[in-house]
Amino acid sequence: MKSDRMRRPSLLAIAGVLVLFCSAFAFAAGDTETTPSAEPAKTEAAVEMGTIRIGAAVSLTGNYATAGMLVRGGYDAWVEYVNSHGGITVKGKPYKVEMVYYDDKSEAPTSAKLVEKLITEDKVNLILGPYSSPITVTTSTIAEKYSYVMITPMANGEYVYERGLKNLFSVLPPAAEALKPVPELALKKDPTLKTYAAVVMDNSFTLPLGDGVRERSKELGLTEVYYGKYPGNTTDFSPILAAIKDKKPDLIFFGGFFNECVNFFRQAKQYDVNAKVWGVSAGPSQPDWLKVMGADGNYVVTNLFYHSKLDYKGTTFASTKAFNDYWVQKYGKECDHFTSCGFVTGVLLKLAIEKADSLDQMAIRDALRNNTYETFLGPFKWDEKGRNIGRQEGLLQVQDVAHVLVWPEVSGGGRLIYPTPAWKGR
């Protein structure tokens, strides 16, 4: 059942920030210095009512809206699941979950203000993270200020976790690791590959992502023939593509968000720029890549954290297959990478609360920090900085306008199509 109600905007959100309360939502597919911490958040009042209120500022409009809506969909699906399966148990008593949302408009300062509003005015018991590393940098600082734990679904830029925060935990492994398997997979297919080019957005997520794959490529003996950075919201990539075309690299690595990936690839076709292997993050893993790009989006290799062909055993769902079966039966299609990360964020929060048997923020933090949690998305274990070191991401390739798992090699998975056909030959 879907139940949302609008609030009148506060001065913090005069432009029309959306507030949505939902106790059960049927999912539809869809460097700042740390401020000294205040006293741990008080949560007893809401618990007495048998309801745990969880707040999240998520990108529902703006540049990150496509991914932000998917993350919110994962949160909503988890709320519906947990409320229909006994809620969250604390000291023997079950509690239902109620979500409070705001639209951060894909703006980091706005998101920080909204998270502070959730804590100080809405007085939510708990906070779930936003989408993206840049926004998480600001919101996690606010959460730390008020001693709130924040599990963030999709923010794995290295800088996010280098600021000494104690209450921040990542779902995704470090971004620097995301595309490292691409040159490994390519060289396994063709040991004669020699060169690569790398193009990345100047952003706290994409810069370490690019650094990681460049470092690994050099370790494997590949030569860098081009490296370039571009600002966010770039729409004209023609100068970069012209420079790359002259170099004729065997591999091209590209780091950007959905809109940048779409623009870059459309212009790559326009200027007939190609590579034997493309390694791209983070646009092609979104379902809309298949709709927007069609056949032109084929052959791209990208990182992903969830795929139905992965095989992990866990609690809540006994396996990846069990989760996929549940999802297909309920929603009529397989879950995507982004939505699954939102869903597992809630799963991890519930596991930590019940491990701590408390809603005290520091108890939940310690339950996360000191334990490994086995889930349908694999093991979760965090280092002292809050980075997930439990597992590495996989790789998919877009084949016949579908996401096909090509690494790790698993039963039912696919194989890398190599080399990428010329644009005119597709």
Secondary structure by P-SEA (a helix, b strand, c coil): cbbbbbcccccccccbbbbbbbcccccccccccccccccccccaaaaaacbbbbbbbccccccaaaaaaaaaaaaaaaaaaaaaccccccccbbbbbbbbbbcccccaaaaaaaaaaaccccccccccccccaaaaaaaaaaaaaaccccccccccccccccccccccccccccccccccaaaaaaaaaccccccbbbbbcccccaaaaaaaaaaaaaaabbbbccccccccccccaaaaaaaaaaacccbbbbbbcaaaaaaaaaaaaaacccccbbbbcccccccccccccccccccbbbbbcccccbbbbbcccccaaaaaaaaaaaccccccaaaaaaaaaaaaaaaaaaaaccccaaaaaaaaacccccccccbbbbccccccccbbbbbbbbcccccccccccccccccccccccccccc
